[in-house]
Amino acid sequence: MINNLRTFRLVCSEKDIPAVEELLRSQGFEFSPEPFYSMARRLEKEPFPLGDSLASRFGRIYIQDRSSMLPPLMLNPPKGAKVLDMCASPGSKTGILARLVGRDGFVLASEPSKDRLALLRQNLRRVQAINSATVSYESQKIPLPSNGWEYILLDPPCSGWGTINKNPKAMDLWSGEKTLPLIALQRQLLAKAFDLLTPGGNVVYSTCTTNVQENEEQTRFAVEELGFELVRLPHPEGFTIAEPLLPNMDGVLRVDGSGGGQGFYVCGLRKPGNAEPEYPETAPLPGQKLNLKKLDYPEAIDFSALPDGELYDFKGKAMFLNRHALNMLPPNIRWQGYPLGKISGNKFRPNPFARTLLPETPAESALVLENAEDLAKLFSGQSLTAPAKGKGPVGLYFKQLLLGFTGKKGSRFIWTEK
């Protein structure tokens, strides 16, 4: 049984919720819905680590603290919006943003640490955030033009006092004068967010600390020193919200954690005015643009499932470049699109987990599994019987749920991650 409250979210469309939940229950997991987000679930029974479940391995769930889900939900960008996530790793909030903006939207995720950047990219691949791109800059210095973003999420480095249930030494490590560099950095990031926002644009500032200096005092700095307007945020159902520790803070969310989850602080800010975003001139890219008509690829692939953009070959890696990134990012910024597979000559081989390339309706050659036991066997290295005709890789589905691509050798289906 579970001693501490654990939560996760489903990574799928509304119509695929039953299939993902069935996949979890077939392996013995029990859970209940959370009231604040249709995709959030509270874990009630965990027969083995949830991260080892088939749903997790195929990126159809993401383990995430319930409070951590609030910042992107409070920013609430509409479908088709372009969003900047200034301090993105490990990508938990970035993944929610990518789902909220939908196929026609775009999320740019920034992370200065090379190790944390690798984790960010790994998690974005896991949830198939095809409408994202990544950069590695200190976000207070990121070379993006002013007034270019209508939505920004800023979840900066903080003292982490709200995570003491997981990190009991957080208050000892970050107390007194030790927090001063964090506070200074948070103010630099807020100032940069103000510069990058289009007039009329919105930013959500959040921390996982209970420290008033990093929370309400930063909100006051943003309003009184930078010129932001405070936005009243709605009270998320199922959370206990404490009173702000400073006056004139109506609408900020001080999540005290008593309802489960971490202590968190979330506030909404708006840049005064009203204007259209300003985009820079673009420049040619160093990679080679791929011509799909001349590309040799498995018949299971449906490139029309991709958003608007281009496919490029960067030293043998097939990268999808979102049209919004191509139009918005200046030539002096280094960025990476979304990896889909490998290129050798004119041959394209998809990443086994690249379900975004699958058609919603399985092709005749697809492997459609009706029970989790067969999926577990395949994933553990056992082969399954296949028709003698045709070759792989072929689409892999659990019922109608898209999972990825599996190999085929002779009359056997085989799973390989190479």
LUMBAVO-993321 format. One record per atom (N, C-alpha, C): x, y, z. Coordinates in steps of 0.05 Angstrom, whole numbers, padded with zeros to 5 digits, always signed. Last residue first. Example, Ala and Ser with C-alpha at 12.3 -4.5 7.8 and 13.67 -1.06 7.14 Angstrom:
residues 2
+00257-00045+00142
+00273-00021+00143
+00258+00001+00157
+00264-00114+00156
+00246-00090+00156
+00264-00066+00156
***
This chain:
residues 418
+00339-00006-00608
+00362+00005-00624
+00352+00018-00649
+00301-00032-00581
+00303-00003-00576
+00326+00010-00591
+00257-00082-00602
+00284-00072-00600
+00283-00042-00597
+00217-00139-00603
+00220-00111-00593
+00249-00105-00592
+00189-00176-00657
+00209-00173-00636
+00211-00144-00628
+00148-00224-00687
+00150-00196-00678
+00171-00195-00656
+00164-00273-00736
+00163-00265-00708
+00164-00235-00705
+00176-00293-00786
+00149-00297-00776
+00146-00290-00747
+00225-00247-00799
+00212-00271-00809
+00183-00272-00800
+00219-00200-00753
+00240-00217-00765
+00228-00243-00773
+00204-00136-00737
+00193-00161-00747
+00215-00176-00761
+00196-00087-00683
+00210-00100-00705
+00196-00126-00714
+00148-00035-00670
+00162-00060-00662
+00174-00073-00687
+00135+00030-00649
+00141+00013-00672
+00156-00012-00661
+00080+00053-00608
+00106+00058-00622
+00110+00038-00645
+00027+00061-00588
+00050+00057-00570
+00077+00063-00584
-00040+00081-00588
-00015+00082-00602
+00008+00079-00582
-00096+00041-00575
-00077+00060-00563
-00050+00058-00577
-00133+00005-00587
-00130+00027-00606
-00110+00048-00596
-00097-00047-00561
-00124-00041-00571
-00122-00019-00592
-00037-00021-00566
-00053-00036-00546
-00082-00028-00550
+00005-00027-00623
-00018-00015-00610
-00027-00033-00587
+00056-00011-00668
+00049-00027-00644
+00027-00012-00629
+00073-00017-00737
+00060-00002-00715
+00053-00021-00692
+00137-00046-00754
+00108-00042-00758
+00097-00028-00733
+00201-00042-00788
+00184-00041-00764
+00154-00036-00771
+00186-00107-00819
+00183-00086-00800
+00201-00062-00806
+00151-00137-00875
+00174-00133-00858
+00170-00109-00840
+00111-00189-00907
+00116-00162-00897
+00141-00161-00879
+00086-00254-00887
+00091-00232-00907
+00097-00206-00893
+00076-00285-00843
+00101-00289-00857
+00107-00266-00876
+00053-00253-00783
+00048-00263-00810
+00074-00265-00825
+00081-00274-00720
+00074-00253-00739
+00068-00266-00766
+00084-00287-00650
+00080-00297-00677
+00070-00274-00695
+00134-00253-00611
+00106-00261-00616
+00103-00269-00645
+00189-00261-00565
+00178-00255-00591
+00149-00265-00593
+00213-00229-00506
+00201-00252-00520
+00190-00243-00546
+00229-00182-00483
+00248-00195-00501
+00237-00220-00514
+00194-00152-00455
+00215-00165-00439
+00234-00181-00456
+00157-00135-00492
+00175-00115-00481
+00198-00128-00466
+00129-00183-00500
+00144-00170-00522
+00165-00151-00511
+00106-00190-00449
+00124-00210-00461
+00141-00198-00482
+00074-00144-00446
+00095-00148-00427
+00116-00169-00437
+00037-00156-00486
+00054-00132-00488
+00078-00134-00470
+00012-00201-00466
+00028-00203-00490
+00047-00180-00494
-00012-00177-00420
+00008-00199-00417
+00025-00202-00442
-00050-00141-00437
-00024-00131-00427
-00003-00152-00425
-00085-00155-00498
-00081-00159-00469
-00053-00150-00462
-00087-00143-00551
-00112-00140-00536
-00108-00144-00506
-00046-00111-00598
-00048-00129-00576
-00073-00123-00559
-00030-00107-00663
-00050-00097-00644
-00054-00118-00622
+00017-00092-00707
+00013-00111-00685
-00006-00097-00664
+00001-00078-00776
+00006-00070-00748
+00003-00093-00729
-00013-00087-00828
+00012-00099-00819
+00017-00094-00789
-00059-00057-00836
-00061-00086-00835
-00036-00099-00824
-00054-00001-00789
-00052-00013-00816
-00055-00043-00813
-00099+00029-00742
-00077+00011-00748
-00077+00001-00776
-00114+00097-00741
-00125+00070-00748
-00102+00052-00756
-00078+00138-00732
-00097+00131-00711
-00109+00103-00716
-00010+00124-00753
-00038+00132-00759
-00056+00123-00736
+00050+00147-00721
+00031+00125-00727
+00004+00137-00735
+00085+00184-00703
+00086+00178-00732
+00066+00156-00740
+00081+00185-00649
+00069+00207-00663
+00069+00203-00693
+00111+00144-00629
+00083+00138-00636
+00069+00161-00650
+00168+00129-00624
+00158+00152-00639
+00129+00147-00648
+00195+00088-00600
+00175+00101-00584
+00161+00124-00599
+00235+00072-00637
+00213+00053-00630
+00190+00066-00614
+00247+00120-00687
+00252+00112-00660
+00229+00094-00651
+00248+00098-00756
+00236+00113-00734
+00247+00103-00707
+00293+00107-00807
+00283+00087-00788
+00273+00101-00763
+00300+00122-00874
+00292+00132-00848
+00282+00109-00831
+00347+00128-00926
+00330+00110-00910
+00325+00122-00882
+00383+00152-00958
+00355+00162-00961
+00336+00144-00944
+00433+00150-00912
+00428+00154-00940
+00400+00166-00943
+00400+00142-00856
+00424+00131-00868
+00419+00132-00899
+00374+00171-00797
+00376+00172-00827
+00402+00160-00836
+00329+00156-00743
+00356+00157-00755
+00354+00158-00785
+00281+00195-00706
+00293+00170-00714
+00320+00175-00726
+00262+00242-00685
+00242+00222-00693
+00255+00195-00700
+00272+00296-00640
+00283+00273-00654
+00262+00252-00660
+00256+00363-00650
+00247+00339-00638
+00257+00314-00653
+00307+00413-00648
+00280+00404-00653
+00275+00378-00639
+00347+00458-00612
+00344+00431-00623
+00314+00425-00625
+00385+00518-00623
+00363+00504-00612
+00361+00476-00625
+00419+00578-00614
+00422+00550-00620
+00399+00534-00607
+00409+00641-00643
+00403+00623-00621
+00406+00594-00630
+00416+00675-00686
+00438+00673-00667
+00432+00655-00643
+00369+00676-00716
+00391+00660-00726
+00414+00657-00706
+00310+00669-00673
+00329+00684-00688
+00354+00667-00696
+00248+00636-00680
+00274+00637-00667
+00295+00650-00684
+00200+00636-00710
+00203+00653-00687
+00231+00656-00676
+00198+00600-00752
+00189+00627-00757
+00197+00646-00734
+00215+00552-00731
+00228+00562-00755
+00222+00591-00759
+00177+00546-00690
+00205+00550-00683
+00220+00562-00707
+00131+00538-00721
+00133+00561-00704
+00161+00567-00696
+00143+00489-00746
+00141+00514-00762
+00143+00539-00745
+00191+00446-00716
+00165+00458-00716
+00164+00485-00731
+00228+00397-00742
+00230+00426-00735
+00203+00438-00738
+00251+00334-00726
+00228+00350-00735
+00231+00378-00724
+00308+00300-00748
+00297+00319-00729
+00273+00333-00741
+00346+00245-00752
+00323+00257-00764
+00308+00274-00744
+00415+00241-00752
+00391+00242-00735
+00369+00257-00750
+00457+00246-00787
+00445+00220-00783
+00421+00219-00765
+00468+00302-00782
+00489+00282-00777
+00477+00255-00770
+00407+00318-00787
+00430+00329-00773
+00449+00307-00765
+00358+00327-00832
+00379+00308-00825
+00402+00323-00813
+00291+00347-00819
+00318+00353-00826
+00336+00330-00818
+00226+00364-00836
+00243+00342-00827
+00271+00347-00837
+00184+00419-00815
+00202+00406-00834
+00217+00384-00820
+00114+00435-00804
+00142+00437-00799
+00158+00424-00820
+00053+00423-00771
+00067+00437-00793
+00096+00441-00786
+00053+00358-00739
+00045+00385-00742
+00059+00398-00766
+00043+00291-00767
+00060+00312-00755
+00047+00339-00757
+00013+00257-00796
+00005+00260-00768
+00021+00282-00754
+00036+00251-00844
+00015+00271-00843
+00005+00275-00814
+00069+00207-00840
+00081+00234-00836
+00060+00256-00834
+00062+00149-00817
+00043+00168-00828
+00054+00196-00822
+00090+00084-00826
+00093+00112-00818
+00073+00130-00832
+00088+00033-00846
+00072+00038-00822
+00072+00068-00815
+00125+00027-00886
+00098+00034-00894
+00080+00041-00870
+00188+00058-00871
+00169+00036-00868
+00140+00046-00874
+00221+00095-00925
+00213+00092-00897
+00192+00070-00895
+00260+00135-00963
+00252+00107-00961
+00246+00102-00931
+00246+00196-00995
+00255+00182-00971
+00244+00153-00971
+00228+00229-01033
+00251+00213-01040
+00261+00196-01017
+00186+00255-01008
+00180+00240-01033
+00203+00222-01041
+00210+00283-00967
+00195+00259-00960
+00189+00242-00985
+00271+00308-00964
+00249+00308-00983
+00234+00281-00978
+00301+00344-00911
+00294+00318-00924
+00270+00321-00941
+00354+00390-00906
+00325+00386-00907
+00319+00360-00922
+00409+00385-00866
+00399+00381-00893
+00369+00375-00892
+00432+00437-00820
+00426+00410-00828
+00416+00409-00857
+00436+00492-00809
+00460+00477-00817
+00455+00449-00827
+00387+00537-00839
+00396+00519-00818
+00420+00502-00828
+00382+00607-00856
+00384+00578-00863
+00395+00562-00841
+00344+00650-00811
+00367+00644-00828
+00368+00615-00835
+00294+00702-00799
+00307+00676-00795
+00330+00672-00814
+00279+00761-00763
+00285+00748-00788
+00299+00722-00782
+00233+00756-00705
+00258+00764-00719
+00259+00752-00747
+00169+00781-00686
+00186+00759-00693
+00210+00768-00709
+00128+00805-00636
+00147+00813-00656
+00166+00790-00661
+00057+00799-00623
+00085+00791-00619
+00103+00800-00642
+00016+00858-00617
+00022+00833-00630
+00051+00825-00625
-00010+00886-00555
+00005+00887-00580
+00009+00859-00592
-00025+00923-00501
-00038+00904-00520
-00023+00907-00547
-00014+00932-00430
-00014+00939-00458
-00028+00919-00475
+00026+00900-00379
+00006+00919-00389
+00009+00925-00418
+00034+00832-00369
+00048+00856-00378
+00028+00876-00389
+00013+00798-00310
+00007+00807-00338
+00024+00831-00344
+00018+00739-00271
+00026+00766-00276
+00020+00773-00306
+00000+00695-00219
-00003+00703-00246
+00003+00732-00250
+00034+00648-00177
+00021+00674-00181
+00021+00681-00211
+00043+00598-00129
+00037+00604-00157
+00024+00631-00159
+00078+00554-00089
+00069+00582-00092
+00066+00587-00122
+00071+00495-00049
+00077+00509-00074
+00066+00537-00073
+00085+00434-00017
+00079+00462-00014
+00088+00477-00039
+00063+00374-00052
+00083+00392-00041
+00071+00419-00034
+00009+00329-00032
+00026+00343-00051
+00045+00362-00036
-00048+00342+00009
-00031+00324-00006
-00015+00339-00026
-00072+00382+00036
-00089+00365+00021
-00074+00344+00005
-00029+00411+00056
-00045+00395+00075
-00064+00376+00061
-00002+00445+00022
+00006+00417+00022
-00011+00400+00040
-00012+00499+00015
+00002+00491+00040
+00008+00461+00041
-00003+00543-00036
-00012+00515-00031
+00003+00505-00007
-00021+00602-00049
-00001+00591-00030
-00011+00563-00022
-00033+00638-00104
-00040+00612-00092
-00016+00603-00075
-00062+00703-00111
-00039+00685-00111
-00047+00659-00097
-00109+00732-00103
-00107+00715-00127
-00082+00699-00129
-00083+00789-00072
-00107+00774-00079
-00103+00758-00105
-00046+00816-00043
-00037+00793-00059
-00061+00776-00067
-00047+00856-00003
-00051+00862-00032
-00040+00841-00050
+00002+00834+00047
-00023+00846+00037
-00024+00851+00007
+00034+00770+00053
+00036+00798+00050
+00009+00809+00041
+00023+00717+00054
+00038+00727+00077
+00043+00757+00075
-00043+00692+00036
-00016+00703+00029
-00003+00716+00054
-00073+00634+00066
-00073+00663+00062
-00045+00673+00055
-00072+00572+00030
-00068+00588+00053
-00069+00618+00046
-00113+00525+00002
-00098+00549-00004
-00096+00567+00020
-00117+00459-00012
-00120+00478+00010
-00101+00501+00004
-00149+00430-00069
-00125+00441-00056
-00133+00459-00033
-00195+00416-00096
-00180+00395-00083
-00155+00404-00069
-00193+00462-00150
-00209+00444-00133
-00191+00422-00121
-00158+00522-00147
-00160+00495-00159
-00175+00477-00139
-00183+00585-00155
-00177+00566-00134
-00180+00538-00145
-00154+00626-00206
-00176+00611-00195
-00166+00592-00174
-00116+00686-00196
-00117+00659-00205
-00141+00644-00192
-00111+00751-00217
-00124+00734-00197
-00127+00706-00209
-00050+00782-00232
-00074+00768-00243
-00085+00750-00221
-00018+00844-00227
-00024+00818-00214
-00050+00807-00225
+00024+00871-00276
-00003+00872-00263
-00008+00845-00251
+00092+00896-00274
+00071+00876-00279
+00045+00883-00266
+00133+00931-00263
+00110+00941-00277
+00089+00920-00284
+00178+00924-00231
+00180+00917-00260
+00156+00927-00276
+00165+00942-00180
+00190+00950-00192
+00191+00945-00223
+00113+00924-00167
+00121+00951-00160
+00146+00961-00175
+00110+00871-00188
+00089+00891-00193
+00099+00920-00189
+00156+00845-00174
+00148+00844-00202
+00127+00866-00208
+00157+00854-00118
+00178+00865-00135
+00169+00866-00164
+00112+00823-00104
+00112+00852-00100
+00133+00866-00116
+00133+00773-00118
+00109+00783-00131
+00107+00814-00128
+00173+00770-00081
+00180+00771-00110
+00156+00780-00126
+00144+00767-00034
+00162+00790-00038
+00171+00792-00068
+00117+00718-00041
+00102+00743-00041
+00120+00768-00046
+00172+00685-00053
+00144+00683-00062
+00130+00711-00063
+00219+00690-00029
+00219+00680-00056
+00191+00679-00069
+00204+00708+00021
+00223+00724+00005
+00223+00716-00024
+00173+00667+00042
+00160+00691+00033
+00178+00709+00016
+00180+00600+00028
+00195+00624+00036
+00183+00649+00025
+00163+00553+00012
+00144+00568+00028
+00156+00594+00038
+00173+00528-00056
+00182+00536-00029
+00160+00551-00015
+00171+00518-00110
+00163+00497-00091
+00174+00502-00064
+00141+00572-00148
+00163+00560-00134
+00152+00536-00118
+00124+00611-00207
+00118+00591-00186
+00144+00581-00173
+00089+00654-00249
+00113+00651-00232
+00107+00631-00210
+00064+00660-00312
+00059+00648-00286
+00086+00643-00273
+00050+00715-00353
+00070+00697-00342
+00059+00685-00316
+00020+00741-00413
+00018+00731-00385
+00041+00713-00378
+00013+00802-00452
+00019+00774-00448
+00020+00767-00418
+00007+00855-00459
-00018+00840-00457
-00013+00810-00452
+00065+00859-00497
+00045+00874-00481
+00018+00860-00483
+00101+00797-00496
+00087+00817-00512
+00069+00833-00493
+00159+00784-00456
+00130+00783-00460
+00120+00805-00479
+00212+00796-00449
+00205+00778-00470
+00175+00777-00476
+00212+00831-00404
+00223+00840-00430
+00213+00822-00453
+00192+00797-00365
+00177+00822-00372
+00186+00832-00399
+00232+00759-00363
+00205+00751-00372
+00189+00775-00380
+00273+00790-00341
+00276+00780-00369
+00248+00771-00380
+00252+00798-00290
+00257+00821-00308
+00260+00813-00337
+00252+00745-00272
+00227+00760-00274
+00230+00784-00293
+00307+00735-00272
+00290+00720-00290
+00263+00734-00293
+00324+00770-00232
+00335+00773-00259
+00316+00759-00280
+00296+00748-00189
+00290+00775-00198
+00300+00781-00226
+00322+00699-00184
+00293+00700-00190
+00285+00727-00200
+00373+00716-00170
+00369+00703-00196
+00339+00704-00203
+00363+00736-00119
+00374+00754-00139
+00369+00742-00167
+00347+00689-00093
+00328+00712-00095
+00337+00731-00117
+00394+00659-00096
+00369+00650-00109
+00350+00673-00113
+00429+00690-00064
+00434+00686-00093
+00410+00676-00108
+00400+00685-00013
+00403+00711-00027
+00410+00708-00057
+00399+00639+00016
+00379+00642-00005
+00382+00667-00021
+00438+00644+00054
+00443+00624+00032
+00423+00628+00010
+00421+00676+00094
+00435+00689+00072
+00441+00670+00049
+00369+00632+00112
+00383+00657+00117
+00396+00669+00092
+00376+00570+00077
+00364+00587+00098
+00381+00611+00101
+00383+00512+00052
+00376+00538+00041
+00361+00555+00062
+00395+00468+00083
+00413+00475+00061
+00408+00503+00051
+00352+00467+00118
+00379+00471+00129
+00399+00480+00107
+00310+00459+00085
+00310+00484+00100
+00337+00489+00113
+00322+00408+00063
+00320+00431+00046
+00323+00457+00062
+00324+00360+00088
+00346+00378+00094
+00344+00404+00078
+00282+00328+00068
+00280+00339+00095
+00302+00359+00103
+00252+00320+00015
+00279+00331+00019
+00280+00344+00047
+00200+00303+00019
+00219+00287+00003
+00248+00295+00008
+00179+00339+00054
+00171+00311+00058
+00189+00292+00041
+00198+00387+00036
+00212+00375+00059
+00203+00346+00064
+00184+00421-00005
+00189+00392-00012
+00201+00377+00012
+00182+00474+00006
+00156+00459+00003
+00160+00430-00001
+00233+00493+00002
+00222+00487+00029
+00196+00472+00028
+00264+00506-00043
+00251+00480-00041
+00240+00473-00014
+00291+00551-00060
+00301+00537-00036
+00287+00510-00031
+00296+00549-00133
+00286+00560-00107
+00297+00543-00084
+00297+00565-00202
+00310+00552-00179
+00301+00565-00153
+00230+00582-00227
+00259+00585-00225
+00271+00567-00203
+00187+00579-00271
+00189+00563-00247
+00219+00561-00240
+00150+00611-00313
+00175+00616-00299
+00174+00601-00272
+00122+00611-00376
+00122+00598-00350
+00149+00601-00338
+00088+00656-00417
+00114+00648-00406
+00108+00634-00380
+00057+00679-00476
+00054+00662-00452
+00082+00653-00443
+00071+00710-00517
+00046+00717-00504
+00042+00701-00478
+00133+00736-00538
+00118+00714-00527
+00093+00723-00512
+00164+00780-00555
+00158+00758-00574
+00140+00736-00564
+00188+00825-00531
+00160+00827-00539
+00152+00804-00558
+00256+00819-00554
+00236+00829-00536
+00208+00827-00548
+00287+00758-00579
+00278+00786-00581
+00257+00794-00560
+00335+00720-00541
+00309+00721-00555
+00301+00750-00557
+00382+00696-00514
+00382+00717-00535
+00357+00716-00553
+00380+00693-00444
+00372+00680-00468
+00369+00700-00491
+00393+00708-00393
+00410+00718-00414
+00402+00707-00442
+00360+00682-00359
+00362+00711-00355
+00379+00724-00377
+00369+00629-00374
+00346+00643-00385
+00346+00673-00380
+00425+00604-00399
+00416+00616-00375
+00393+00635-00383
+00408+00555-00449
+00418+00581-00441
+00410+00587-00412
+00393+00513-00493
+00409+00511-00469
+00422+00538-00464
+00328+00493-00518
+00352+00510-00520
+00367+00507-00493
+00281+00454-00556
+00296+00460-00532
+00320+00477-00538
+00212+00448-00575
+00240+00450-00582
+00255+00458-00556
+00149+00415-00589
+00168+00429-00572
+00195+00430-00585
+00110+00380-00609
+00107+00409-00613
+00125+00425-00595
+00118+00330-00590
+00128+00336-00617
+00127+00365-00623
+00125+00300-00539
+00118+00329-00542
+00130+00339-00568
+00124+00246-00520
+00120+00253-00548
+00110+00282-00552
+00140+00232-00471
+00112+00239-00473
+00105+00248-00502
+00194+00220-00483
+00177+00200-00471
+00147+00207-00474
+00214+00269-00501
+00211+00246-00520
+00192+00225-00509
+00214+00296-00454
+00197+00306-00475
+00193+00285-00497
+00252+00266-00425
+00224+00266-00416
+00205+00277-00438
+00298+00277-00455
+00289+00250-00451
+00260+00249-00444
+00303+00332-00448
+00298+00321-00475
+00288+00292-00473
+00313+00334-00392
+00290+00348-00404
+00283+00335-00431
+00361+00306-00389
+00337+00295-00376
+00312+00307-00387
+00394+00341-00417
+00390+00314-00427
+00366+00301-00415
+00391+00385-00383
+00380+00387-00410
+00375+00360-00422
+00418+00367-00339
+00389+00370-00336
+00376+00374-00364
+00469+00367-00362
+00458+00343-00351
+00428+00345-00349
+00475+00422-00376
+00476+00401-00397
+00464+00375-00387
+00435+00475-00354
+00452+00453-00346
+00451+00431-00367
+00396+00511-00376
+00425+00516-00379
+00443+00492-00373
+00339+00505-00414
+00352+00493-00391
+00382+00496-00394
+00275+00518-00442
+00303+00527-00438
+00314+00515-00412
+00229+00503-00492
+00239+00497-00465
+00268+00503-00462
+00175+00526-00526
+00204+00527-00526
+00213+00524-00497
+00119+00498-00556
+00131+00504-00530
+00162+00504-00534
+00060+00510-00595
+00090+00507-00594
+00100+00514-00566
+00002+00485-00631
+00016+00503-00614
+00046+00496-00613
-00024+00446-00659
-00017+00470-00674
-00003+00491-00657
-00034+00406-00621
-00017+00400-00644
-00008+00425-00659
-00034+00440-00556
-00043+00422-00577
-00024+00421-00601
-00029+00467-00509
-00028+00483-00534
-00036+00466-00558
-00032+00425-00472
-00051+00446-00471
-00052+00461-00498
+00013+00393-00483
-00014+00382-00486
-00034+00404-00488
+00054+00429-00470
+00052+00418-00497
+00025+00406-00503
+00044+00435-00415
+00041+00458-00433
+00038+00448-00462
+00058+00385-00397
+00030+00394-00394
+00025+00417-00413
+00113+00385-00409
+00096+00365-00421
+00066+00373-00420
+00132+00426-00375
+00133+00429-00404
+00114+00410-00418
+00127+00403-00325
+00109+00424-00332
+00108+00429-00362
+00169+00365-00331
+00142+00357-00322
+00121+00377-00330
+00221+00376-00344
+00202+00375-00365
+00174+00367-00357
+00257+00383-00302
+00259+00359-00318
+00239+00356-00340
+00274+00440-00343
+00280+00413-00334
+00267+00408-00306
+00260+00496-00351
+00242+00475-00359
+00248+00447-00346
+00252+00556-00346
+00269+00538-00329
+00256+00511-00330
+00217+00578-00384
+00243+00590-00380
+00262+00572-00364
+00179+00564-00436
+00184+00553-00409
+00213+00559-00402
+00137+00599-00477
+00165+00597-00468
+00165+00586-00440
+00089+00583-00526
+00095+00586-00498
+00125+00583-00494
+00037+00598-00569
+00066+00594-00567
+00074+00601-00539
-00027+00565-00581
-00010+00585-00569
+00019+00577-00570
-00061+00525-00598
-00047+00540-00618
-00028+00561-00608
-00107+00531-00545
-00097+00515-00567
-00084+00533-00588
-00082+00576-00492
-00103+00564-00509
-00090+00546-00531
-00051+00564-00428
-00050+00575-00456
-00070+00561-00473
-00051+00564-00368
-00074+00557-00385
-00073+00569-00413
-00028+00577-00320
-00022+00594-00344
-00043+00589-00365
-00050+00536-00290
-00058+00564-00283
-00050+00583-00306
-00024+00493-00312
-00054+00494-00313
-00064+00522-00307
+00029+00503-00300
+00020+00504-00328
-00010+00505-00330
+00024+00502-00240
+00033+00525-00255
+00025+00525-00284
+00002+00449-00223
-00014+00474-00222
-00003+00496-00240
+00033+00405-00219
+00017+00407-00244
+00003+00435-00245
+00056+00406-00170
+00073+00413-00193
+00057+00416-00218
+00017+00384-00138
+00021+00413-00137
+00038+00423-00160
+00022+00329-00150
-00002+00343-00158
+00002+00374-00158
+00082+00305-00179
+00068+00315-00156
+00044+00332-00165
+00082+00253-00228
+00086+00281-00222
+00070+00289-00197
+00095+00208-00278
+00093+00211-00249
+00100+00240-00242
+00056+00199-00334
+00080+00214-00324
+00076+00218-00294
+00038+00151-00384
+00033+00165-00358
+00059+00180-00351
+00057+00134-00431
+00029+00140-00430
+00019+00150-00403
+00109+00116-00443
+00104+00145-00441
+00074+00153-00441
+00120+00063-00439
+00112+00073-00466
+00103+00103-00465
+00130+00060-00385
+00152+00054-00404
+00145+00064-00432
+00079+00070-00363
+00101+00089-00359
+00123+00085-00380
+00051+00025-00379
+00040+00052-00386
+00062+00073-00383
+00080-00016-00356
+00080-00013-00385
+00070+00015-00393
+00118+00006-00298
+00094-00004-00311
+00096+00000-00341
+00159+00028-00271
+00165+00004-00287
+00141-00007-00301
+00138+00069-00243
+00156+00076-00265
+00163+00052-00282
+00113+00043-00201
+00097+00053-00223
+00113+00060-00247
+00139-00016-00172
+00143+00013-00179
+00128+00022-00204
+00082-00057-00156
+00110-00054-00162
+00114-00025-00171
+00031-00047-00138
+00042-00073-00134
+00072-00075-00140
+00001+00002-00110
+00025+00001-00127
+00038-00026-00122
-00058+00039-00102
-00045+00013-00099
-00023+00010-00119
-00068+00093-00111
-00079+00080-00087
-00067+00052-00082
-00052+00156-00137
-00045+00127-00136
-00054+00116-00110
-00093+00198-00171
-00082+00193-00145
-00077+00163-00142
-00086+00234-00233
-00095+00210-00218
-00080+00208-00192
-00104+00280-00284
-00089+00274-00260
-00102+00251-00245
-00135+00296-00327
-00114+00276-00332
-00099+00268-00307
-00169+00336-00309
-00181+00311-00319
-00160+00289-00323
-00157+00367-00248
-00147+00363-00276
-00156+00336-00285
-00179+00369-00198
-00170+00395-00209
-00161+00392-00239
-00193+00320-00175
-00215+00338-00184
-00205+00363-00199
-00166+00258-00196
-00163+00283-00181
-00183+00303-00192
-00189+00190-00195
-00185+00216-00208
-00182+00239-00188
-00149+00137-00168
-00174+00151-00170
-00169+00178-00182
-00123+00069-00174
-00120+00098-00173
-00148+00111-00174
-00082+00012-00176
-00108+00024-00170
-00103+00053-00166
-00049-00039-00215
-00049-00012-00203
-00078-00002-00199
-00046-00088-00241
-00051-00087-00212
-00051-00060-00199
-00043-00089-00294
-00018-00096-00280
-00021-00092-00250
-00092-00073-00310
-00085-00100-00317
-00059-00109-00303
-00091-00019-00296
-00105-00038-00279
-00098-00067-00285
-00061+00002-00340
-00051+00004-00313
-00065-00017-00295
-00094-00010-00383
-00067-00020-00384
-00055-00019-00355
-00139+00019-00369
-00141-00010-00370
-00113-00023-00370
-00120+00071-00374
-00128+00061-00348
-00130+00031-00347
-00112+00071-00430
-00089+00075-00412
-00096+00065-00384
-00165+00063-00447
-00144+00044-00454
-00120+00046-00436
-00193+00109-00427
-00200+00082-00418
-00179+00061-00424
-00165+00152-00455
-00164+00149-00425
-00171+00120-00417
-00172+00163-00507
-00154+00141-00501
-00152+00136-00471
-00203+00209-00511
-00215+00183-00520
-00198+00159-00513
-00168+00249-00494
-00191+00241-00477
-00202+00214-00485
-00101+00227-00507
-00124+00242-00513
-00147+00233-00495
-00047+00224-00459
-00063+00213-00480
-00085+00233-00486
-00021+00211-00404
-00010+00225-00428
-00024+00213-00452
-00043+00223-00338
-00045+00208-00362
-00034+00224-00385
-00002+00234-00280
-00021+00243-00300
-00020+00225-00325
+00001+00220-00210
+00011+00218-00237
-00010+00230-00255
+00019+00219-00140
+00002+00225-00163
+00016+00222-00189
+00017+00196-00074
+00032+00198-00100
+00012+00203-00122
+00023+00203-00005
+00006+00209-00029
+00024+00211-00054
+00055+00149+00028
+00053+00178+00022
+00037+00181-00004
+00044+00095+00029
+00046+00109+00054
+00043+00139+00049
+00005+00048-00005
+00019+00073-00008
+00020+00087+00019
+00017-00024+00000
+00000+00000+00000
+00018+00025+00000
***
